[in-house]
Amino acid sequence: MTDSLPDWWQPLASRAATAVTADFTRWPTPAGRGRPSAVLVLLGEEPGAGPDVLLLERAATMRTHAGQVAFPGGAADPGDPGATGTALREATEEVGLDPGSATVVTELPQLWIPVSDFVVTPVLAWWHAPHQVYPRATDEVSRVARLPVAALADPANRLRVRHPSGYVGPAFSVDGLLVWGFTAGVLATLLELAGWARPWSQDRVDDLPREQAWPVR
């Protein structure tokens, strides 16, 4: 499968295939616990623009995670054919993704989110046939964006955020979106795995906006 990927994909595809939970988080995934879920980490490319990643912004009216930036995804349904099925179904429901436009490269290790007790499988995929996407589930999604990998790797767009609970973690500020929590942690690790990361100062620590300060994700 990796033979059909663009050249820029190759280092990430190779390294992701052997990635382990500890590459992404210090929290081991507990056996027999957590609600299964999955997110779609969809990397595409516009001609002449370089690779990008598809993200969404949660609606401000949501009871939890309001205004947070995330990968498309959610909890598994009983009829889903595994984590890949969950990720593609959720992306279809949330942003109108055509599942046939995405080639799944690998499922990354399961990651446990202690505060919500979800066990999340990030599904890494190549968007080989990009098309228009939009907030299909308007009660959950307010915006859909393709953020350039180059912008995420730009040291000027990287920072750390402090949650009221005391949690401090990596974040990105790109195109008016603040990416933090679980999503930022996965992105930061993928930048490192792919060799796209650039040195950045961790001295900038901003307080998380209160409207986004529901449980750490």
N, C-alpha and C positions, 0 to 999 in steps of 0.2 A: 504493500500500500504506500509506503513512504517514497517509492520510486516515482509515483505520480505527483508528488508534492512539489511546489516551487522550491528553488534552492534555499531561500531564506527560512523555510520550514524545517529543513533537514536537521540542524543542530537541536532544535527543540523537540522534534519527534523522537530523535534518538535518545536524548536524555530523559524525556518524560516516560519513555517505555520502562525505565528502570527506577523511576522515582519512588520514594517511600514516604510514609506519613511524616516522619521526622524532618523531611525536607521542607514541609509546609507548616508544621505546628509542633509545639512542645507537649500537646495533649494527646496521649495515646487513645486510640479508639477502643472503648470498653466493649467486651464481648457481651452480646445479648441485650444491649441497651440502645436507646436512641431511636427516633423515628426515621426511617429511611427516606432520603430525598436526594435530588440531583440537580445540578446546574449545568448549563451549556456554556462552555468557554469557546466561543466561535470567532476564529481568526479569519479575516478576509483581506482583500487587497483591491484598492482602486487603481486603475492604470496610472502609472507615474507617481503615485502617492505613497507607496510603501504599505506594509501591513497595518491592520487595525483590529480592534476587538469590539464586539457588539455588547453594549451595556444598556440598562434601562434605569429610569428613575422612578421609584415608588411614589404613588399618589400621596399628596399631603394629607388626605382625609383618612388614610389607613389607620387602624387602631394600633398596629405595631409596625415598626420599620418605616414610618412615614417619612417621605422625602429622601430615603436612602438610595444610593446607587448600587445596583446589583447585576449579576448575571441573570439571564432568564432562567427560571427554574422553580422548583417547589417540591412538595411532599409527593411521595410515590402513591399511585393508585393501585388497587389490587390487580387490575388488568394490564398494567404496564409490563412490557417485556424487558425487565431489568432497568438499570440506571440510565442507559442510553435511551430507552423508550420514554422514561420519565422526563429526561431533559428535553428531548425533541417535542414531546407532547406539550410541555409547559411553554416552550418557546413559540410553538404554533398558537397556543391559546393567548399568550401575553402580547406577542409582537407580530403575529401573522407570518411567522417563518414557514416557508415551504420545506418540509423535512428532506425532500429529494435534492435540495440545493446544498446540503451539507454532507461532507464526508467525515465520519467519525475516525479519528486517528488513534485515540486510546482513552480508556477510562483511568483517571488518576486515582491515587489512594483515597480511601474513605477518610473523611475528616470530621471529627466530633466537635460540635459547638456546645460547650457545657451549659451556657445560660439558657438555651432553648431545648437542649437534649435532642437535637437533630444530628443524624449521621449523614453527611453530605458527600456524594460522589461527583466531583467535577468531571464532566465529559468534554474532552478536548477535541475540537473538530475544525476542519478546513472548509470555509465557505466558498466552494468552488464555483458556484453560480449565484453571486449576490443579486438581490432584488430589493425592491422597496419594502421596508418594514415600518410599523407604526404602532401606537398604543392601542392594540386591539381590545384588551381588557381595561377599559378606561376607569373602572372602579379601583384598579390596582396599579396602573401604569400611567404616568403623566408625560413621559418623554422617552424616546429611544435614540441612542447615539452610537456612532461608530468612532471610537477614540483612537487616534493614530498611536501605534506603538512608540514611534519616535517622540511624541509628546509625553507619553507616560514615562519614558526613560530620561527625559530632559531633567537635569538636576534642579532647574528653576521651578519645576512643577511637583517636586517631591517634598514631603514634610512628614511630621508625626502629629497625631492628634491625641488629646487627653480627654477621656470620657469622665463624667462626674464620679463614676465608680472608682477612678484611679487608674484604670486601664490606659496605657499609652501604646499606640501601635502605628504602623506605617500608613501613609495616606498619599493621595494624588489630587492635585487641583488642576483640572484641565477643562477648557471650554465651559466654564461656569459650573462644573460639577465637582463635588467633593467626594472622592472615592475612599472609603475607609473600612475598617472592620474585616470581616471574612473575605470580602471581595478584594480589598487592597492587599491582604496577605497572600492570597493566591496569585494575584498579578505580580507582586514583588518577587515571589519565588520563581514564577515563569520567566520573568526578565533575567533572573540569574541563571536559570537552567539553559536558556537559549543563548546566553552570552550577549544579551542586549543591554544589560544594566550598565550604568555609568556611575562613577563615584559621586555621592551627594552628601551634603551636610545634614546630620541628624540633630543639629542644634535648634532648628526651628520646630517648636512644639506649640501648636495652637489648641485652645480649648474647643472641643466639639460644640457646634451650635446646639443650643438646648432643644430645639425642635427635632433634632436628629438623635437625641441622647436616650432613646429607648434601648433595650438590651443590646449589648455588644454582639455584632454579627460578623 
